[in-house]
Amino acid sequence: MVLLAKIAIVVVMLGIIASLGSGLVFLMRDRSQSRRTLNALTVRIGLSVTLFLLILLGLATGFIEPNGSPLGAGPAG
């Protein structure tokens, strides 16, 4: 199950990067009144909010555990 959560996070992150890239391409190519750039960036925002909520849900349910702080670890020896 933890592997499934990691795969879901990676897939959503790749979707965010793909949407950002397509928005850049549409911005450079479309010189007219096209809404493709706006649509691509809207998808990116939706995916980013989804990723944020998935991470919060995973932390709240204990499915995802945060790493400890290296500052409070003390000396290694």
MOTARA-V333137 format. One record per residue. N is the residue number from 0. SS is DSSP state (helix for helix, strand for strand, loop for the rest). OMEGA is omega as a letter, one per 30 degrees, with the letter a starting at -180 (none if undefined). NEAR is the number of other ideal C-beta (glycine too) atoms within 8 Angstrom. Layout:
N_SS_OMEGA_NEAR / N_SS_OMEGA_NEAR
This chain:
0_loop_l_5 / 1_helix_l_7 / 2_helix_l_6 / 3_helix_l_7 / 4_helix_l_12 / 5_helix_l_8 / 6_helix_l_8 / 7_helix_l_9 / 8_helix_a_11 / 9_helix_l_8 / 10_helix_l_8 / 11_helix_l_12 / 12_helix_l_9 / 13_helix_l_8 / 14_helix_l_10 / 15_helix_a_12 / 16_helix_l_8 / 17_helix_l_8 / 18_helix_l_13 / 19_helix_l_11 / 20_helix_l_8 / 21_helix_l_9 / 22_helix_l_12 / 23_helix_l_8 / 24_helix_l_8 / 25_helix_l_12 / 26_helix_a_8 / 27_helix_a_6 / 28_helix_a_6 / 29_loop_l_9 / 30_loop_a_3 / 31_loop_a_4 / 32_loop_a_3 / 33_loop_l_7 / 34_loop_a_6 / 35_helix_l_8 / 36_helix_l_11 / 37_helix_l_7 / 38_helix_l_8 / 39_helix_a_13 / 40_helix_l_11 / 41_helix_l_8 / 42_helix_l_10 / 43_helix_l_12 / 44_helix_l_8 / 45_helix_l_8 / 46_helix_l_12 / 47_helix_l_9 / 48_helix_l_8 / 49_helix_l_9 / 50_helix_l_12 / 51_helix_l_8 / 52_helix_l_8 / 53_helix_l_12 / 54_helix_l_10 / 55_helix_l_8 / 56_helix_l_9 / 57_helix_l_10 / 58_helix_a_10 / 59_helix_a_6 / 60_helix_a_6 / 61_loop_l_6 / 62_loop_l_9 / 63_loop_l_9 / 64_loop_l_4 / 65_loop_l_5 / 66_loop_l_4 / 67_loop_l_6 / 68_loop_l_6 / 69_helix_a_5 / 70_helix_a_4 / 71_helix_a_6 / 72_loop_a_7 / 73_loop_a_4 / 74_loop_a_3 / 75_loop_a_4 / 76_loop_none_2
